[in-house]
Amino acid sequence: MNLVYIYSINKYYIKVVEVISLFRDEFISEYIKPLLLDAYEKGCLRKELLIDFFIEIRFRNIDQHYLELSKVSPNTTLKECFVHLVAFQISGVCKVGFQQKYDELMSEVVG
């Protein structure tokens, strides 16, 4: 995704940003949080993980993280952004015994 496109939306299309924020919040509450809770309850994630805190710092403002990443490397693909902003973050909170399985699953997903 083009950095100029994201910047323009954030600056000039406030209503669009509101819709995107609403979608993101619903996606987090309906998909990301339940999946993290399920993985936590199954013992796949570190026991000291604070799920709500993790979501806030890693997913709530993911679009802003993307903007920062795009400034550093403007030719970054969406797939590369996904790997760095999502896959690596989740890998970091996986229990050691589950991390290899997670990495294998992610390599299938992102190729």
N, CA, C and O atoms as CSV, one atom per row, in Angstrom:
chain,resi,resn,atom,element,x,y,z
A,1,MET,N,N,0.851,-1.174,0.000
A,1,MET,CA,C,0.000,0.000,0.000
A,1,MET,C,C,0.896,1.236,0.000
A,1,MET,O,O,1.935,1.260,0.661
A,2,ASN,N,N,0.503,2.221,-0.716
A,2,ASN,CA,C,1.291,3.419,-0.891
A,2,ASN,C,C,1.195,4.321,0.342
A,2,ASN,O,O,0.105,4.578,0.853
A,3,LEU,N,N,2.338,4.792,0.806
A,3,LEU,CA,C,2.410,5.667,1.961
A,3,LEU,C,C,1.609,6.952,1.750
A,3,LEU,O,O,0.935,7.418,2.669
A,4,VAL,N,N,1.676,7.521,0.565
A,4,VAL,CA,C,0.952,8.751,0.266
A,4,VAL,C,C,-0.551,8.531,0.405
A,4,VAL,O,O,-1.274,9.401,0.891
A,5,TYR,N,N,-1.004,7.371,-0.021
A,5,TYR,CA,C,-2.428,7.036,0.081
A,5,TYR,C,C,-2.882,7.036,1.541
A,5,TYR,O,O,-3.900,7.639,1.879
A,6,ILE,N,N,-2.131,6.366,2.393
A,6,ILE,CA,C,-2.492,6.298,3.815
A,6,ILE,C,C,-2.405,7.673,4.465
A,6,ILE,O,O,-3.285,8.055,5.236
A,7,TYR,N,N,-1.356,8.409,4.157
A,7,TYR,CA,C,-1.198,9.756,4.707
A,7,TYR,C,C,-2.378,10.639,4.298
A,7,TYR,O,O,-2.928,11.365,5.126
A,8,SER,N,N,-2.764,10.577,3.035
A,8,SER,CA,C,-3.867,11.400,2.528
A,8,SER,C,C,-5.183,11.061,3.221
A,8,SER,O,O,-5.956,11.949,3.579
A,9,ILE,N,N,-5.422,9.785,3.401
A,9,ILE,CA,C,-6.649,9.391,4.102
A,9,ILE,C,C,-6.655,9.967,5.513
A,9,ILE,O,O,-7.650,10.546,5.948
A,10,ASN,N,N,-5.549,9.807,6.221
A,10,ASN,CA,C,-5.471,10.307,7.595
A,10,ASN,C,C,-5.632,11.824,7.681
A,10,ASN,O,O,-6.188,12.335,8.653
A,11,LYS,N,N,-5.157,12.527,6.689
A,11,LYS,CA,C,-5.180,13.994,6.736
A,11,LYS,C,C,-6.485,14.592,6.202
A,11,LYS,O,O,-7.010,15.543,6.780
A,12,TYR,N,N,-7.006,14.045,5.110
A,12,TYR,CA,C,-8.101,14.707,4.415
A,12,TYR,C,C,-9.464,14.021,4.510
A,12,TYR,O,O,-10.483,14.634,4.193
A,13,TYR,N,N,-9.496,12.794,4.931
A,13,TYR,CA,C,-10.757,12.047,4.938
A,13,TYR,C,C,-11.056,11.514,6.330
A,13,TYR,O,O,-10.971,10.313,6.587
A,14,ILE,N,N,-11.405,12.425,7.212
A,14,ILE,CA,C,-11.631,12.094,8.621
A,14,ILE,C,C,-12.737,11.048,8.780
A,14,ILE,O,O,-12.616,10.150,9.612
A,15,LYS,N,N,-13.797,11.150,8.005
A,15,LYS,CA,C,-14.899,10.173,8.100
A,15,LYS,C,C,-14.413,8.776,7.723
A,15,LYS,O,O,-14.818,7.789,8.337
A,16,VAL,N,N,-13.551,8.691,6.722
A,16,VAL,CA,C,-13.001,7.399,6.309
A,16,VAL,C,C,-12.159,6.819,7.443
A,16,VAL,O,O,-12.237,5.626,7.734
A,17,VAL,N,N,-11.365,7.659,8.073
A,17,VAL,CA,C,-10.540,7.213,9.199
A,17,VAL,C,C,-11.431,6.694,10.325
A,17,VAL,O,O,-11.096,5.701,10.971
A,18,GLU,N,N,-12.554,7.351,10.563
A,18,GLU,CA,C,-13.489,6.898,11.599
A,18,GLU,C,C,-14.056,5.523,11.259
A,18,GLU,O,O,-14.170,4.666,12.135
A,19,VAL,N,N,-14.408,5.310,10.001
A,19,VAL,CA,C,-14.937,4.011,9.573
A,19,VAL,C,C,-13.862,2.932,9.703
A,19,VAL,O,O,-14.139,1.827,10.167
A,20,ILE,N,N,-12.645,3.255,9.293
A,20,ILE,CA,C,-11.541,2.302,9.416
A,20,ILE,C,C,-11.299,1.965,10.883
A,20,ILE,O,O,-11.082,0.802,11.225
A,21,SER,N,N,-11.334,2.967,11.746
A,21,SER,CA,C,-11.130,2.739,13.178
A,21,SER,C,C,-12.227,1.863,13.756
A,21,SER,O,O,-11.955,0.974,14.563
A,22,LEU,N,N,-13.458,2.106,13.351
A,22,LEU,CA,C,-14.567,1.283,13.819
A,22,LEU,C,C,-14.401,-0.160,13.357
A,22,LEU,O,O,-14.580,-1.096,14.136
A,23,PHE,N,N,-14.058,-0.331,12.084
A,23,PHE,CA,C,-13.824,-1.678,11.557
A,23,PHE,C,C,-12.705,-2.368,12.326
A,23,PHE,O,O,-12.840,-3.530,12.708
A,24,ARG,N,N,-11.593,-1.658,12.556
A,24,ARG,CA,C,-10.458,-2.224,13.284
A,24,ARG,C,C,-10.870,-2.647,14.694
A,24,ARG,O,O,-10.517,-3.735,15.151
A,25,ASP,N,N,-11.623,-1.777,15.383
A,25,ASP,CA,C,-12.055,-2.094,16.742
A,25,ASP,C,C,-12.955,-3.327,16.772
A,25,ASP,O,O,-12.819,-4.181,17.648
A,26,GLU,N,N,-13.869,-3.416,15.816
A,26,GLU,CA,C,-14.750,-4.586,15.732
A,26,GLU,C,C,-13.956,-5.846,15.382
A,26,GLU,O,O,-14.216,-6.915,15.935
A,27,PHE,N,N,-13.003,-5.726,14.479
A,27,PHE,CA,C,-12.181,-6.862,14.085
A,27,PHE,C,C,-11.367,-7.366,15.279
A,27,PHE,O,O,-11.244,-8.571,15.497
A,28,ILE,N,N,-10.819,-6.430,16.041
A,28,ILE,CA,C,-10.050,-6.813,17.227
A,28,ILE,C,C,-10.947,-7.525,18.234
A,28,ILE,O,O,-10.580,-8.581,18.749
A,29,SER,N,N,-12.119,-6.961,18.518
A,29,SER,CA,C,-12.978,-7.559,19.545
A,29,SER,C,C,-13.633,-8.855,19.092
A,29,SER,O,O,-13.896,-9.730,19.917
A,30,GLU,N,N,-13.904,-8.998,17.796
A,30,GLU,CA,C,-14.582,-10.204,17.318
A,30,GLU,C,C,-13.638,-11.317,16.892
A,30,GLU,O,O,-14.027,-12.484,16.912
A,31,TYR,N,N,-12.420,-10.993,16.509
A,31,TYR,CA,C,-11.510,-12.014,15.985
A,31,TYR,C,C,-10.186,-12.121,16.751
A,31,TYR,O,O,-9.840,-13.186,17.264
A,32,ILE,N,N,-9.458,-11.016,16.819
A,32,ILE,CA,C,-8.115,-11.083,17.394
A,32,ILE,C,C,-8.147,-11.451,18.872
A,32,ILE,O,O,-7.455,-12.378,19.292
A,33,LYS,N,N,-8.940,-10.738,19.664
A,33,LYS,CA,C,-8.970,-11.019,21.099
A,33,LYS,C,C,-9.460,-12.428,21.396
A,33,LYS,O,O,-8.825,-13.119,22.192
A,34,PRO,N,N,-10.564,-12.897,20.795
A,34,PRO,CA,C,-10.979,-14.279,21.062
A,34,PRO,C,C,-9.931,-15.311,20.659
A,34,PRO,O,O,-9.748,-16.309,21.358
A,35,LEU,N,N,-9.240,-15.085,19.542
A,35,LEU,CA,C,-8.194,-16.027,19.129
A,35,LEU,C,C,-7.029,-16.030,20.116
A,35,LEU,O,O,-6.502,-17.089,20.456
A,36,LEU,N,N,-6.633,-14.853,20.570
A,36,LEU,CA,C,-5.559,-14.779,21.563
A,36,LEU,C,C,-5.979,-15.427,22.880
A,36,LEU,O,O,-5.186,-16.134,23.502
A,37,LEU,N,N,-7.215,-15.192,23.307
A,37,LEU,CA,C,-7.707,-15.817,24.544
A,37,LEU,C,C,-7.737,-17.337,24.421
A,37,LEU,O,O,-7.366,-18.053,25.351
A,38,ASP,N,N,-8.180,-17.816,23.271
A,38,ASP,CA,C,-8.220,-19.256,23.038
A,38,ASP,C,C,-6.808,-19.849,23.073
A,38,ASP,O,O,-6.582,-20.881,23.706
A,39,ALA,N,N,-5.873,-19.204,22.400
A,39,ALA,CA,C,-4.485,-19.684,22.396
A,39,ALA,C,C,-3.893,-19.633,23.804
A,39,ALA,O,O,-3.132,-20.519,24.191
A,40,TYR,N,N,-4.238,-18.608,24.560
A,40,TYR,CA,C,-3.746,-18.468,25.929
A,40,TYR,C,C,-4.283,-19.603,26.808
A,40,TYR,O,O,-3.537,-20.231,27.559
A,41,GLU,N,N,-5.581,-19.849,26.699
A,41,GLU,CA,C,-6.215,-20.910,27.497
A,41,GLU,C,C,-5.692,-22.296,27.131
A,41,GLU,O,O,-5.679,-23.194,27.973
A,42,LYS,N,N,-5.267,-22.475,25.902
A,42,LYS,CA,C,-4.717,-23.761,25.472
A,42,LYS,C,C,-3.233,-23.891,25.812
A,42,LYS,O,O,-2.619,-24.922,25.539
A,43,GLY,N,N,-2.661,-22.847,26.407
A,43,GLY,CA,C,-1.267,-22.900,26.814
A,43,GLY,C,C,-0.267,-22.616,25.710
A,43,GLY,O,O,0.910,-22.952,25.840
A,44,CYS,N,N,-0.712,-22.007,24.633
A,44,CYS,CA,C,0.182,-21.717,23.511
A,44,CYS,C,C,0.946,-20.407,23.700
A,44,CYS,O,O,1.992,-20.203,23.082
A,45,LEU,N,N,0.436,-19.531,24.539
A,45,LEU,CA,C,1.065,-18.232,24.755
A,45,LEU,C,C,1.680,-18.171,26.147
A,45,LEU,O,O,1.286,-18.910,27.049
A,46,ARG,N,N,2.632,-17.295,26.301
A,46,ARG,CA,C,3.300,-17.138,27.594
A,46,ARG,C,C,2.297,-16.764,28.670
A,46,ARG,O,O,1.392,-15.965,28.430
A,47,LYS,N,N,2.455,-17.334,29.848
A,47,LYS,CA,C,1.482,-17.105,30.924
A,47,LYS,C,C,1.487,-15.669,31.427
A,47,LYS,O,O,0.479,-15.202,31.959
A,48,GLU,N,N,2.603,-14.958,31.269
A,48,GLU,CA,C,2.675,-13.581,31.750
A,48,GLU,C,C,2.106,-12.562,30.756
A,48,GLU,O,O,2.109,-11.363,31.038
A,49,LEU,N,N,1.622,-13.018,29.608
A,49,LEU,CA,C,1.065,-12.121,28.596
A,49,LEU,C,C,-0.201,-11.441,29.105
A,49,LEU,O,O,-1.132,-12.099,29.569
A,50,LEU,N,N,-0.219,-10.131,29.011
A,50,LEU,CA,C,-1.413,-9.338,29.322
A,50,LEU,C,C,-2.100,-9.057,27.986
A,50,LEU,O,O,-1.694,-8.160,27.247
A,51,ILE,N,N,-3.124,-9.819,27.687
A,51,ILE,CA,C,-3.723,-9.798,26.350
A,51,ILE,C,C,-4.243,-8.414,25.965
A,51,ILE,O,O,-3.962,-7.943,24.863
A,52,ASP,N,N,-4.989,-7.756,26.839
A,52,ASP,CA,C,-5.525,-6.437,26.490
A,52,ASP,C,C,-4.407,-5.433,26.238
A,52,ASP,O,O,-4.495,-4.630,25.310
A,53,PHE,N,N,-3.362,-5.469,27.050
A,53,PHE,CA,C,-2.221,-4.576,26.861
A,53,PHE,C,C,-1.511,-4.876,25.542
A,53,PHE,O,O,-1.153,-3.962,24.799
A,54,PHE,N,N,-1.313,-6.155,25.261
A,54,PHE,CA,C,-0.676,-6.583,24.012
A,54,PHE,C,C,-1.473,-6.088,22.802
A,54,PHE,O,O,-0.896,-5.586,21.838
A,55,ILE,N,N,-2.780,-6.230,22.855
A,55,ILE,CA,C,-3.636,-5.762,21.763
A,55,ILE,C,C,-3.492,-4.255,21.577
A,55,ILE,O,O,-3.381,-3.774,20.449
A,56,GLU,N,N,-3.494,-3.514,22.679
A,56,GLU,CA,C,-3.392,-2.056,22.581
A,56,GLU,C,C,-2.085,-1.618,21.934
A,56,GLU,O,O,-2.089,-0.746,21.065
A,57,ILE,N,N,-0.971,-2.209,22.343
A,57,ILE,CA,C,0.304,-1.725,21.821
A,57,ILE,C,C,0.670,-2.321,20.472
A,57,ILE,O,O,1.504,-1.761,19.761
A,58,ARG,N,N,0.063,-3.447,20.103
A,58,ARG,CA,C,0.448,-4.106,18.856
A,58,ARG,C,C,-0.599,-4.043,17.756
A,58,ARG,O,O,-0.243,-4.126,16.581
A,59,PHE,N,N,-1.871,-3.899,18.087
A,59,PHE,CA,C,-2.905,-3.962,17.053
A,59,PHE,C,C,-3.783,-2.722,16.953
A,59,PHE,O,O,-4.296,-2.422,15.875
A,60,ARG,N,N,-3.964,-2.006,18.034
A,60,ARG,CA,C,-4.909,-0.884,18.014
A,60,ARG,C,C,-4.506,0.171,16.983
A,60,ARG,O,O,-5.369,0.700,16.283
A,61,ASN,N,N,-3.245,0.479,16.877
A,61,ASN,CA,C,-2.792,1.516,15.934
A,61,ASN,C,C,-1.892,0.930,14.864
A,61,ASN,O,O,-0.863,1.512,14.520
A,62,ILE,N,N,-2.276,-0.213,14.343
A,62,ILE,CA,C,-1.437,-0.904,13.359
A,62,ILE,C,C,-1.262,-0.066,12.088
A,62,ILE,O,O,-0.235,-0.173,11.419
A,63,ASP,N,N,-2.237,0.753,11.755
A,63,ASP,CA,C,-2.096,1.606,10.579
A,63,ASP,C,C,-0.979,2.631,10.778
A,63,ASP,O,O,-0.249,2.946,9.838
A,64,GLN,N,N,-0.846,3.148,11.992
A,64,GLN,CA,C,0.237,4.083,12.274
A,64,GLN,C,C,1.591,3.382,12.263
A,64,GLN,O,O,2.589,3.955,11.828
A,65,HIS,N,N,1.620,2.135,12.745
A,65,HIS,CA,C,2.856,1.352,12.671
A,65,HIS,C,C,3.252,1.157,11.210
A,65,HIS,O,O,4.429,1.225,10.858
A,66,TYR,N,N,2.260,0.916,10.373
A,66,TYR,CA,C,2.533,0.738,8.943
A,66,TYR,C,C,3.109,2.018,8.345
A,66,TYR,O,O,4.042,1.963,7.543
A,67,LEU,N,N,2.560,3.171,8.729
A,67,LEU,CA,C,3.083,4.438,8.234
A,67,LEU,C,C,4.556,4.597,8.606
A,67,LEU,O,O,5.374,5.011,7.784
A,68,GLU,N,N,4.877,4.267,9.841
A,68,GLU,CA,C,6.272,4.381,10.282
A,68,GLU,C,C,7.162,3.406,9.519
A,68,GLU,O,O,8.265,3.765,9.107
A,69,LEU,N,N,6.696,2.192,9.332
A,69,LEU,CA,C,7.465,1.192,8.599
A,69,LEU,C,C,7.667,1.631,7.146
A,69,LEU,O,O,8.737,1.431,6.572
A,70,SER,N,N,6.644,2.222,6.569
A,70,SER,CA,C,6.739,2.679,5.183
A,70,SER,C,C,7.741,3.809,5.013
A,70,SER,O,O,8.369,3.929,3.962
A,71,LYS,N,N,7.893,4.629,6.030
A,71,LYS,CA,C,8.880,5.713,5.963
A,71,LYS,C,C,10.291,5.138,5.918
A,71,LYS,O,O,11.154,5.650,5.206
A,72,VAL,N,N,10.518,4.081,6.676
A,72,VAL,CA,C,11.836,3.459,6.728
A,72,VAL,C,C,12.134,2.724,5.430
A,72,VAL,O,O,13.254,2.776,4.921
A,73,SER,N,N,11.132,2.043,4.900
A,73,SER,CA,C,11.317,1.259,3.684
A,73,SER,C,C,10.090,1.414,2.793
A,73,SER,O,O,9.157,0.616,2.891
A,74,PRO,N,N,10.072,2.430,1.923
A,74,PRO,CA,C,8.880,2.721,1.124
A,74,PRO,C,C,8.491,1.626,0.132
A,74,PRO,O,O,7.366,1.633,-0.367
A,75,ASN,N,N,9.370,0.705,-0.161
A,75,ASN,CA,C,9.054,-0.370,-1.101
A,75,ASN,C,C,8.586,-1.647,-0.412
A,75,ASN,O,O,8.506,-2.702,-1.041
A,76,THR,N,N,8.280,-1.552,0.865
A,76,THR,CA,C,7.820,-2.704,1.625
A,76,THR,C,C,6.461,-3.156,1.104
A,76,THR,O,O,5.556,-2.342,0.924
A,77,THR,N,N,6.323,-4.458,0.862
A,77,THR,CA,C,5.043,-4.992,0.385
A,77,THR,C,C,4.090,-5.194,1.556
A,77,THR,O,O,4.509,-5.225,2.713
A,78,LEU,N,N,2.815,-5.330,1.245
A,78,LEU,CA,C,1.816,-5.584,2.277
A,78,LEU,C,C,2.117,-6.895,3.007
A,78,LEU,O,O,1.940,-6.990,4.222
A,79,LYS,N,N,2.568,-7.891,2.269
A,79,LYS,CA,C,2.928,-9.184,2.866
A,79,LYS,C,C,4.078,-9.017,3.858
A,79,LYS,O,O,4.036,-9.575,4.954
A,80,GLU,N,N,5.089,-8.264,3.487
A,80,GLU,CA,C,6.212,-8.015,4.391
A,80,GLU,C,C,5.759,-7.250,5.632
A,80,GLU,O,O,6.227,-7.515,6.739
A,81,CYS,N,N,4.853,-6.308,5.442
A,81,CYS,CA,C,4.309,-5.568,6.581
A,81,CYS,C,C,3.558,-6.510,7.514
A,81,CYS,O,O,3.717,-6.435,8.732
A,82,PHE,N,N,2.749,-7.386,6.955
A,82,PHE,CA,C,2.015,-8.353,7.767
A,82,PHE,C,C,2.977,-9.193,8.606
A,82,PHE,O,O,2.765,-9.389,9.803
A,83,VAL,N,N,4.030,-9.682,7.967
A,83,VAL,CA,C,5.005,-10.519,8.674
A,83,VAL,C,C,5.623,-9.745,9.839
A,83,VAL,O,O,5.731,-10.267,10.948
A,84,HIS,N,N,6.023,-8.509,9.583
A,84,HIS,CA,C,6.700,-7.730,10.623
A,84,HIS,C,C,5.752,-7.176,11.688
A,84,HIS,O,O,6.097,-7.138,12.869
A,85,LEU,N,N,4.569,-6.751,11.275
A,85,LEU,CA,C,3.652,-6.129,12.223
A,85,LEU,C,C,2.771,-7.120,12.966
A,85,LEU,O,O,2.300,-6.822,14.063
A,86,VAL,N,N,2.544,-8.280,12.395
A,86,VAL,CA,C,1.643,-9.242,13.031
A,86,VAL,C,C,2.357,-10.550,13.363
A,86,VAL,O,O,2.441,-10.932,14.530
A,87,ALA,N,N,2.869,-11.232,12.350
A,87,ALA,CA,C,3.422,-12.573,12.561
A,87,ALA,C,C,4.561,-12.579,13.571
A,87,ALA,O,O,4.574,-13.412,14.477
A,88,PHE,N,N,5.511,-11.670,13.433
A,88,PHE,CA,C,6.630,-11.643,14.369
A,88,PHE,C,C,6.185,-11.265,15.773
A,88,PHE,O,O,6.746,-11.747,16.757
A,89,GLN,N,N,5.175,-10.402,15.867
A,89,GLN,CA,C,4.672,-9.998,17.186
A,89,GLN,C,C,4.059,-11.184,17.930
A,89,GLN,O,O,4.316,-11.385,19.117
A,90,ILE,N,N,3.252,-11.958,17.221
A,90,ILE,CA,C,2.621,-13.128,17.844
A,90,ILE,C,C,3.685,-14.155,18.187
A,90,ILE,O,O,3.631,-14.761,19.257
A,91,SER,N,N,4.635,-14.360,17.316
A,91,SER,CA,C,5.710,-15.323,17.566
A,91,SER,C,C,6.441,-14.997,18.863
A,91,SER,O,O,6.849,-15.896,19.598
A,92,GLY,N,N,6.600,-13.722,19.133
A,92,GLY,CA,C,7.312,-13.296,20.332
A,92,GLY,C,C,6.618,-13.634,21.635
A,92,GLY,O,O,7.269,-13.686,22.679
A,93,VAL,N,N,5.307,-13.867,21.604
A,93,VAL,CA,C,4.590,-14.181,22.842
A,93,VAL,C,C,4.196,-15.655,22.925
A,93,VAL,O,O,3.544,-16.074,23.881
A,94,CYS,N,N,4.592,-16.434,21.926
A,94,CYS,CA,C,4.327,-17.875,21.965
A,94,CYS,C,C,5.250,-18.547,22.977
A,94,CYS,O,O,6.401,-18.148,23.152
A,95,LYS,N,N,4.724,-19.567,23.634
A,95,LYS,CA,C,5.573,-20.373,24.507
A,95,LYS,C,C,6.630,-21.057,23.654
A,95,LYS,O,O,6.413,-21.328,22.473
A,96,VAL,N,N,7.765,-21.332,24.260
A,96,VAL,CA,C,8.879,-21.931,23.531
A,96,VAL,C,C,8.447,-23.222,22.845
A,96,VAL,O,O,8.805,-23.446,21.688
A,97,GLY,N,N,7.694,-24.067,23.521
A,97,GLY,CA,C,7.271,-25.338,22.941
A,97,GLY,C,C,6.320,-25.204,21.766
A,97,GLY,O,O,6.226,-26.109,20.937
A,98,PHE,N,N,5.616,-24.088,21.685
A,98,PHE,CA,C,4.659,-23.881,20.603
A,98,PHE,C,C,5.230,-23.017,19.490
A,98,PHE,O,O,4.688,-23.000,18.384
A,99,GLN,N,N,6.312,-22.302,19.762
A,99,GLN,CA,C,6.845,-21.346,18.799
A,99,GLN,C,C,7.240,-21.991,17.472
A,99,GLN,O,O,7.001,-21.413,16.411
A,100,GLN,N,N,7.834,-23.169,17.519
A,100,GLN,CA,C,8.227,-23.841,16.273
A,100,GLN,C,C,6.998,-24.178,15.443
A,100,GLN,O,O,7.008,-23.988,14.227
A,101,LYS,N,N,5.947,-24.673,16.073
A,101,LYS,CA,C,4.708,-25.000,15.358
A,101,LYS,C,C,4.104,-23.741,14.745
A,101,LYS,O,O,3.647,-23.758,13.602
A,102,TYR,N,N,4.104,-22.652,15.508
A,102,TYR,CA,C,3.590,-21.382,15.005
A,102,TYR,C,C,4.384,-20.921,13.786
A,102,TYR,O,O,3.808,-20.523,12.773
A,103,ASP,N,N,5.705,-20.979,13.894
A,103,ASP,CA,C,6.553,-20.560,12.782
A,103,ASP,C,C,6.298,-21.400,11.528
A,103,ASP,O,O,6.309,-20.880,10.412
A,104,GLU,N,N,6.070,-22.692,11.718
A,104,GLU,CA,C,5.753,-23.564,10.581
A,104,GLU,C,C,4.418,-23.166,9.955
A,104,GLU,O,O,4.297,-23.091,8.732
A,105,LEU,N,N,3.430,-22.914,10.788
A,105,LEU,CA,C,2.109,-22.510,10.274
A,105,LEU,C,C,2.196,-21.179,9.535
A,105,LEU,O,O,1.593,-21.013,8.475
A,106,MET,N,N,2.940,-20.239,10.089
A,106,MET,CA,C,3.062,-18.924,9.450
A,106,MET,C,C,3.818,-19.022,8.136
A,106,MET,O,O,3.502,-18.305,7.186
A,107,SER,N,N,4.805,-19.894,8.067
A,107,SER,CA,C,5.538,-20.028,6.799
A,107,SER,C,C,4.624,-20.580,5.697
A,107,SER,O,O,4.813,-20.272,4.520
A,108,GLU,N,N,3.647,-21.386,6.078
A,108,GLU,CA,C,2.674,-21.875,5.107
A,108,GLU,C,C,1.762,-20.737,4.654
A,108,GLU,O,O,1.401,-20.648,3.481
A,109,VAL,N,N,1.396,-19.871,5.594
A,109,VAL,CA,C,0.473,-18.776,5.281
A,109,VAL,C,C,1.152,-17.700,4.431
A,109,VAL,O,O,0.592,-17.255,3.430
A,110,VAL,N,N,2.335,-17.290,4.821
A,110,VAL,CA,C,2.981,-16.181,4.112
A,110,VAL,C,C,3.995,-16.622,3.068
A,110,VAL,O,O,4.528,-15.801,2.321
A,111,GLY,N,N,4.252,-17.902,3.023
A,111,GLY,CA,C,5.120,-18.446,1.974
A,111,GLY,C,C,6.524,-18.208,2.191
A,111,GLY,O,O,7.352,-18.617,1.377
